[in-house]
Amino acid sequence: MKTPRITRQQILPLLETPFLRVVDLQYAEGKHYYNATRRSPDHMVAPMSEDAFCSMQPDAVTCVVVIRCPDTEPRLLLMLEYRYPAGRFLLSPPAGLLDPGDLETDVPPLTAALREIREETGITADPARLELISPLLFSSPGMTDESNALALAVYDLPDLSMLNQKGAVGSECFSGFRLLTRREAEQTLRCGRDENGHFYSVFTWSALMTFVNQTF
């Protein structure tokens, strides 16, 4: 099969909402491929040049947050967040979209990561360690061009009193934190479910894998 090259003119909008759109990528005459995206037609990934593709910024960032408190082993901070398509609270790491202002900073995903951690966990302290694990990961390129960076933030805190979920905005809905030891994270990985028997996202899996495979 000849590799399709999609141009801006081959992107036909089908659904327009303030937060999501669906487009038809008409990659050949009579051939249709549908893409659910947050991006405007002028910023979609499919028609990008190779240089633009390799230097693009992600839509969002997912945060692997590790907390170290005195006299306790390091723990991975996850949350129970209501995920509307699943209709349940699912075990999730802090995450959020990049804002336009983030793109003006040196490392946009890390700028966004610090903001999202503050909003979703209440942690305002400076991290002892902050770095990108991956600059961009596609969520599911078979149906969307949405992408997430993966960032690591390690915090040294005197205790857990700072933690709160008062910064929820918009449709965000949380139901507490889960702080997992390495053993608990390994168990969660092995069974593929949380304590309620619920499945979790691939980004939660990535956070668990990062935590159990590094020394903090």
N, C-alpha and C positions, 0 to 999 in steps of 0.2 A: 504494500500500500504506500502510495506517495504521501510524504509527510505534509499535512495541511498547513498552510500559512494563513493565519487569520488577520485581516486588516480591520481598521476602525470602521470601515464601511460595511463590514460583514456582521457587525454587532447590532442586533435588532432588539430594542427594549420591549419587554412583555408586561412587566409589573414595576411600578415605581411607588415606593413608600419613603418616608423620611429616613429609615434606618436600613432598609434592605430592598434590593431590586432583583428581578429575574430577567435574564437576557437570552436571546437565541443566537448562538455562535454559528452562523450559516457558513460552515467551512467549505462547502461545495454546493453546486446547484442542486436543490432538492434535498440537501443534507442538513440536519439540524442537531445541535448539541446545546443543552440548556445549562445555564450557569447561574447559581444563586450567589449574590455578591453584595458587599457593602460599598464597592467602588463605583464611581461614576464611569460612564463609557470611555471617557478620555483617559482614565487611569487604570483600566482593567489590564490584567496581566497578559492575556492571550496575544494581543497585537504588539507587545513591547519588543523593542530591539534586544539583541543579546546583551549589549552593554547595559541597557536600562534594567533588564531582568536581573542581571548579576549584581546590580547596585541598589535594587529596590529595598524599601523599608517595609516591615511587616505591618499588618493591620492592628495587631494587638500584642500584648506580652503576657506570658504566664510566669508566675513567680514561685520558685522553690525557696521557701523560707525556713531557715533552720534557727532555732533558738537555743542558746546556751545560758543556763542559769547556774549560780553557785551550787555545788554539792549535788547536782543532778546531771545525768548524761544528756548530750544534745538530743533535741527532739525536732521532728518535722511538723511544721504547723500547717494543718489543713482545716477546711471549714465544711460545714454542711450548708450548701447553697441550693435554693430551689431552682431547678432547671425546667423551664416551662415545657419544652418538647417531651421531656421524660415524665413530667407531672409529679415530680418527687424532689425531696432534698437529696442531693448526691454529694459524695465526698469530693471536694474540689480544692485546688490551690488558689490563692489570690490571683486575679487576672483582670485585664481591662484593655480598652482600646487606646491606641496612641492618639493624642490630641494634636491639632495642627501646630501648636507651639512647641511640642516635643521635637518636631522635625527640624527646629532651628538650633537644637543643642548638639553637643559633640556625639553622644551616643543615645539617640532617641528612645530605644527600648528601655534603657536603664533609667532615664528620666521618668518615663511612664511607670516603670516598676515601683520606684520609690513613692510616687503619688498613689498608686493603687494599693500598695501595702499600708500606707497611712490611712486611706479611706476605709479599707475593708478589715483591718486588724487593729487600728488605733496606735500602732507602733510609730513613734515620732523620733526615736533615737537614730543616730547615724549607724549604718551597718559596719561591722568589723570587716566584712568582706562583701564585695558587690562585683559581679562579673556576668558576662554573657556565657551561657552554656551553648546556645545555638542562636545565630542571628535571625533565622527565619525557617519555620516549619509549616508546610501546607497542611491544613486541617483535613481535607478530603478532596484532592484535586480531581476526583471523578465527578464532583457535583458543585464545587465552589472554588474560587481562587483566594478565599480567605486564608490568612496566615498568622502565625504567632511566633514571636521570639520566645526563647526560654532563658530566664535570668535566675541567678542564684544570689540570695541575700542572707548573710549570716549575722545574727544579732547577739550581743552579749548584754543580757538584761539582769538586773538584781532579783527580779521576781516577775510574775505574770500579771500584776495588777494593771498594767498599761493596756492589756488586751480588751478591745470592745468592738462592737459592730455597729456603732451609731452612725458611721459615715456612709451607710448604704444610700444609693441614689437611684432614681428612676425605678426600673422594674426589679432591682436587686432585692433579694429576700434571703436572710441568713438565719440559721438556727444553731449557733454555737460553734465552738472550735473543737478540733481533735488534735492533740499533741502526741505524736507517735514516737516511741522509742525505736531503735533499730530493729529489735526483735518484733515489735508490733507491726512495723512497716514490712518486714519480710513475710510475716504471716498474712498481711493484707494482699501482698503480691501473690503469694502461693494460692490463696483461695479465690482471687479475682473478684472479691466482694467486700463491702464494708461490714461494720458490726451489725447492721440491719439486714444483711443479706442482699443489699443492693449492688448492682454493677456500678462502675465508675468510668470516667472518660480516659482517653489515651493520654491526656495531659496530666491527669492524676497519676497514671502509671509512670509517666516520665519523671514526675517529682519523686515518687517512691523509689524508682530505680536510681536516680541521682543520689538520693539520701543513703541508700544501703551500699552504694559502691564507692563512697568517698569517706574519708576520715575528717571529722569536724571537731 
